């Protein structure tokens, strides 16, 4: 079942199982500045996810995000870091795949 996310441009439908949002989807549809795709760089994905995990924990501790949001983001980051699955589409219009 798809989910609906809303940004400043309007609502977008995303597959329920993808780990990215409407901004990433719009970027993959509209911006093509390099033949390299983030999904083909697993070390970069793990490094970026580690930064996001630490930021989620810190922002939860200082109250910038709710404890629940911090917990969910941290949990998903741990899943991404520990697996071969990545959160970003690797090609225009593509959804999360295994590396």
C-alpha positions as CSV (number, residue, x, y, z in Angstrom):
1,X,0.0,0.0,0.0
2,X,1.5,3.4,-0.9
3,X,2.0,6.2,1.5
4,X,1.4,9.9,0.9
5,X,4.0,12.5,1.9
6,X,3.6,16.2,1.5
7,X,6.3,18.8,0.8
8,X,6.1,22.5,-0.3
9,X,5.3,21.4,-3.8
10,X,2.4,19.2,-2.8
11,X,1.6,15.5,-2.0
12,X,3.5,12.6,-3.5
13,X,2.7,8.9,-3.4
14,X,5.6,6.6,-2.3
15,X,5.8,2.9,-1.9
16,X,5.3,1.9,1.7
17,X,8.6,0.0,2.0
18,X,11.0,2.7,0.7
19,X,13.1,4.5,3.3
20,X,13.3,7.9,1.5
21,X,10.8,10.7,1.2
22,X,9.2,12.9,-1.4
23,X,12.2,15.2,-1.7
24,X,14.5,12.3,-2.7
25,X,12.0,11.0,-5.2
26,X,11.6,14.5,-6.8
27,X,15.4,14.9,-7.0
28,X,15.8,11.5,-8.8
29,X,13.1,12.5,-11.2
30,X,14.4,16.0,-12.0
31,X,18.1,16.3,-11.4
32,X,20.7,14.3,-13.4
33,X,24.1,15.9,-12.8
34,X,26.3,12.8,-12.7
35,X,26.3,9.3,-14.2
36,X,27.2,8.1,-10.7
37,X,24.3,7.1,-8.5
38,X,24.4,7.2,-4.7
39,X,23.1,3.6,-4.5
40,X,26.3,2.3,-6.2
41,X,28.4,3.7,-3.3
42,X,27.7,1.4,-0.3
43,X,30.6,2.9,1.8
44,X,29.1,6.4,1.3
45,X,25.6,5.1,2.2
46,X,26.9,3.6,5.5
47,X,28.9,6.7,6.4
48,X,26.0,9.0,5.7
49,X,23.6,6.7,7.6
50,X,26.0,6.7,10.6
51,X,26.0,10.5,10.6
52,X,22.2,10.5,10.5
53,X,22.0,8.0,13.4
54,X,24.2,10.2,15.6
55,X,22.3,13.3,14.6
56,X,19.0,11.7,15.5
57,X,20.3,10.6,18.9
58,X,21.7,14.1,19.6
59,X,18.6,15.9,18.4
60,X,16.4,13.5,20.6
61,X,18.6,14.2,23.6
62,X,18.3,18.0,23.3
63,X,14.6,17.9,22.5
64,X,14.8,19.1,18.9
65,X,12.9,16.0,17.8
66,X,10.6,13.8,19.9
67,X,12.0,10.8,21.6
68,X,9.9,8.5,19.4
69,X,11.1,10.1,16.2
70,X,14.7,9.9,17.4
71,X,14.2,6.2,18.2
72,X,12.6,5.4,14.9
73,X,15.3,7.2,12.9
74,X,18.1,5.5,14.9
75,X,16.4,2.1,14.5
76,X,16.2,2.4,10.7
77,X,19.8,3.7,10.5
78,X,21.0,0.6,12.5
79,X,19.1,-1.6,10.0
80,X,20.6,0.1,7.0
81,X,24.2,0.0,8.4
82,X,23.9,-3.7,9.3
83,X,22.5,-4.8,5.9
84,X,23.1,-4.6,2.2
85,X,19.9,-2.6,1.7
86,X,20.2,1.1,1.1
87,X,17.6,3.8,1.5
88,X,17.9,5.6,-1.8
89,X,16.8,4.9,-5.3
90,X,19.9,4.1,-7.5
91,X,18.4,5.3,-10.8
92,X,15.7,7.7,-11.9
93,X,12.4,6.2,-11.0
94,X,13.9,3.2,-9.3
95,X,13.1,2.2,-5.8
96,X,15.4,0.8,-3.1
97,X,17.2,-2.3,-4.2
98,X,19.8,-4.6,-2.7
99,X,23.4,-3.7,-3.6
